[in-house]
Amino acid sequence: MIIDVVDASSKTRNPWRLCSLNQVEEVKLVLRLLPIWLSCLMFTVVIVQTHTLFIKQGSTMTRSIGPNFQVPPASFQSLVGLTILFSIPLYERVFIPAARKITGHSSGITMLQRIGIGLFLSVVEMVVAALVESKRVSIAREHGLMDTPKATIPMSVWWILPQYMISGISDVFTVVGLQELFYDQMPESMRSMGAAAYISVTGLGSFFNTAIITVVQATTSGSGGILLGNNLNRAHVDYFYWILAALSALNFCVYLWVANGFVYKKVEGEKPQEGRELIGLR
């Protein structure tokens, strides 16, 4: 049973049987965001690679700067932060004004568009990572290092710089876009829950990454397996990157479909806006 706050009886009500119209609308607002939340889990899977396989990939490459210094492979994670640091001013001062002239939108692009651009860049990131890994394995094969996992492959570690930079740029779009969306579109009384929902994408995405690796290992175990053993040269990590690229591309298509039907929360005095118009699908 649904009752309006204005018509509510002064008698004590059982909260498990009765709810106000306002509570119903708040639940509907939360449920509208659930498909967006689910479609961003794959983005987190891609982010996880910067902390795991990208580091392992870089540890096998030539990391020397000068005769006495080697770049620690884990330090390349700082490139993501540096890219974000330099990208945000460019986004605010260059991208938004240019986009505003094209779209006529006060923010240049909408929150859904911002998230979508980041999801697309995550696909590009995995494609670049797969190509670089294929090149690394090819060089290892040319030098007879396929069965020497601890050997340093004569390929500069700076080859993995682009994939880290793309990761940082995608964060500027999707991560910030998610923060804005979950704060703006949550009911006012549940905005703290919106922040928690955004953070939970990162946590659950890590578990999702583990599940994907488990499935890949199980389905490829008969043919030698992917990501099995300590020899990265024979682990077919490039195949795994291609799998993630394909899954990310599929996820991006799902996101476009979900965003196409998304209706922004109505603000008093304004008409609700449909996602179809905002993401530029028509």
MODAVEN-V655107 format. One record per residue. N is the residue number from 0. RES is the residue in one small letter. PSI is psi as a letter, one per 40 degrees, with the letter a starting at -180 (* if undefined). OMEGA is omega as a letter, one per 30 degrees, with the letter a starting at -180 (none if undefined). D_CENTER is the distance of its C-alpha to the mean C-alpha in Angstrom with 2 decimals. Layout:
BEGIN
n = {N;N}
res = {RES;RES}
psi = {PSI;PSI}
omega = {OMEGA;OMEGA}
d_center = {D_CENTER;D_CENTER}
END
This chain:
BEGIN
n = {0;1;2;3;4;5;6;7;8;9;10;11;12;13;14;15;16;17;18;19;20;21;22;23;24;25;26;27;28;29;30;31;32;33;34;35;36;37;38;39;40;41;42;43;44;45;46;47;48;49;50;51;52;53;54;55;56;57;58;59;60;61;62;63;64;65;66;67;68;69;70;71;72;73;74;75;76;77;78;79;80;81;82;83;84;85;86;87;88;89;90;91;92;93;94;95;96;97;98;99;100;101;102;103;104;105;106;107;108;109;110;111;112;113;114;115;116;117;118;119;120;121;122;123;124;125;126;127;128;129;130;131;132;133;134;135;136;137;138;139;140;141;142;143;144;145;146;147;148;149;150;151;152;153;154;155;156;157;158;159;160;161;162;163;164;165;166;167;168;169;170;171;172;173;174;175;176;177;178;179;180;181;182;183;184;185;186;187;188;189;190;191;192;193;194;195;196;197;198;199;200;201;202;203;204;205;206;207;208;209;210;211;212;213;214;215;216;217;218;219;220;221;222;223;224;225;226;227;228;229;230;231;232;233;234;235;236;237;238;239;240;241;242;243;244;245;246;247;248;249;250;251;252;253;254;255;256;257;258;259;260;261;262;263;264;265;266;267;268;269;270;271;272;273;274;275;276;277;278;279;280;281}
res = {m;i;i;d;v;v;d;a;s;s;k;t;r;n;p;w;r;l;c;s;l;n;q;v;e;e;v;k;l;v;l;r;l;l;p;i;w;l;s;c;l;m;f;t;v;v;i;v;q;t;h;t;l;f;i;k;q;g;s;t;m;t;r;s;i;g;p;n;f;q;v;p;p;a;s;f;q;s;l;v;g;l;t;i;l;f;s;i;p;l;y;e;r;v;f;i;p;a;a;r;k;i;t;g;h;s;s;g;i;t;m;l;q;r;i;g;i;g;l;f;l;s;v;v;e;m;v;v;a;a;l;v;e;s;k;r;v;s;i;a;r;e;h;g;l;m;d;t;p;k;a;t;i;p;m;s;v;w;w;i;l;p;q;y;m;i;s;g;i;s;d;v;f;t;v;v;g;l;q;e;l;f;y;d;q;m;p;e;s;m;r;s;m;g;a;a;a;y;i;s;v;t;g;l;g;s;f;f;n;t;a;i;i;t;v;v;q;a;t;t;s;g;s;g;g;i;l;l;g;n;n;l;n;r;a;h;v;d;y;f;y;w;i;l;a;a;l;s;a;l;n;f;c;v;y;l;w;v;a;n;g;f;v;y;k;k;v;e;g;e;k;p;q;e;g;r;e;l;i;g;l;r}
psi = {h;h;i;i;d;d;e;i;i;e;i;h;i;h;e;e;d;i;i;i;d;d;d;d;d;d;d;d;d;d;d;d;e;d;d;d;d;d;e;e;d;d;d;d;d;d;d;d;d;d;e;c;d;d;d;d;d;d;e;e;i;h;e;h;h;a;e;e;h;h;h;h;d;d;e;e;d;d;d;d;d;d;d;d;d;d;d;d;d;d;d;d;d;d;d;d;d;d;d;d;d;d;d;e;i;d;e;c;i;i;d;d;d;d;d;d;d;d;d;d;d;d;d;d;d;d;d;d;d;d;d;d;d;d;d;d;d;d;d;d;d;d;e;f;e;d;f;g;d;e;i;h;h;g;h;h;e;e;d;e;d;d;d;d;d;d;d;d;d;d;d;d;d;d;d;d;d;d;d;d;d;d;d;d;e;i;i;d;e;f;d;d;d;d;d;d;d;d;d;d;d;d;d;d;d;d;d;d;d;d;d;d;d;d;d;d;d;d;e;e;d;d;f;d;i;h;f;h;i;e;g;d;d;e;e;f;d;d;d;d;d;d;d;d;d;d;d;d;d;d;d;d;d;d;d;d;d;d;d;d;e;h;h;i;h;h;i;h;e;i;i;i;h;i;d;d;d;d;e;f;e;*}
omega = {a;l;l;a;a;a;a;l;l;a;l;a;l;a;l;a;a;l;a;l;l;l;l;a;l;l;l;l;l;a;l;a;a;l;l;l;a;a;l;l;a;l;l;l;l;l;a;a;l;a;a;a;l;l;l;l;a;a;a;a;l;a;a;l;a;a;a;a;l;l;l;a;a;a;a;l;l;l;l;l;l;l;l;a;a;a;a;l;l;l;a;a;a;a;a;l;l;l;a;l;a;a;a;l;a;l;a;l;l;l;l;l;a;l;a;l;l;l;l;l;l;l;l;l;a;l;l;l;l;l;l;l;l;l;a;l;l;l;l;l;a;a;l;a;a;a;l;a;a;l;l;a;a;l;a;l;a;l;a;l;a;a;l;a;l;l;l;l;l;l;l;a;a;a;l;l;l;l;a;a;a;l;a;a;l;l;a;a;a;a;l;l;l;l;l;l;l;a;a;l;a;a;a;l;l;l;l;l;l;l;l;l;l;l;a;l;a;a;a;a;a;a;l;l;l;l;l;l;a;a;a;a;l;a;l;l;l;l;l;l;l;l;l;l;l;l;l;l;l;l;l;l;l;l;l;l;l;a;a;a;a;l;a;l;a;l;a;a;l;l;l;a;a;l;a;a;a;a;l;a;l;none}
d_center = {39.68;38.18;40.21;39.89;39.99;43.03;44.96;44.10;47.13;48.17;48.62;46.28;43.61;41.84;38.10;37.31;39.29;38.97;36.16;36.27;34.97;32.69;31.12;30.59;28.85;26.54;25.56;24.95;22.62;20.52;20.60;19.43;16.08;15.63;14.53;11.77;10.71;11.04;9.22;5.82;6.75;6.13;2.43;4.28;6.96;6.26;6.15;9.22;10.99;11.61;13.60;15.37;16.20;15.77;18.33;20.56;20.45;21.56;24.22;26.19;26.44;28.98;27.97;31.31;31.87;35.63;38.02;37.15;33.46;30.41;26.83;25.28;22.27;20.29;20.98;18.60;15.76;17.58;16.81;13.24;15.05;17.76;15.66;14.18;17.83;19.24;16.70;17.05;20.82;20.49;18.11;20.67;23.81;23.19;20.32;21.09;24.86;24.50;22.22;24.64;27.51;25.94;24.54;26.96;24.34;25.02;21.47;21.16;18.26;17.30;14.44;13.38;13.77;11.75;8.62;9.70;10.29;6.88;5.93;9.28;8.93;6.50;9.58;11.89;10.67;11.50;14.66;15.76;15.31;17.33;19.98;20.42;20.80;23.29;25.18;25.31;26.72;29.12;30.50;30.90;32.86;35.01;36.03;36.70;34.08;32.39;34.18;34.00;30.62;31.61;32.83;31.20;30.26;31.68;28.43;27.12;24.00;23.09;22.02;18.62;18.34;16.63;13.59;13.23;13.90;11.40;8.68;10.47;10.85;7.34;7.09;10.34;9.35;6.33;7.12;10.72;10.71;9.74;12.42;14.81;14.46;15.00;17.78;19.45;19.43;20.38;24.16;25.71;27.02;23.64;21.45;21.25;19.83;17.12;16.09;16.30;14.22;11.29;11.91;12.43;8.90;8.46;11.88;11.92;8.86;11.13;13.96;12.31;11.88;15.55;16.58;15.34;17.22;20.19;20.43;20.25;22.89;25.05;25.09;25.84;28.27;31.22;30.50;29.92;26.37;23.07;21.93;25.33;27.63;27.59;28.19;24.98;27.12;27.77;24.56;23.12;19.72;19.45;19.87;17.04;14.75;16.21;15.55;11.80;12.09;14.19;12.13;9.07;11.87;13.37;10.43;10.31;14.03;13.86;11.77;14.49;17.10;15.94;15.60;18.92;20.69;19.20;21.99;21.52;23.61;27.10;28.40;32.16;33.93;31.09;30.32;27.06;24.76;23.30;19.79;21.59;23.15;20.23;17.77;20.69;21.41;25.06}
END
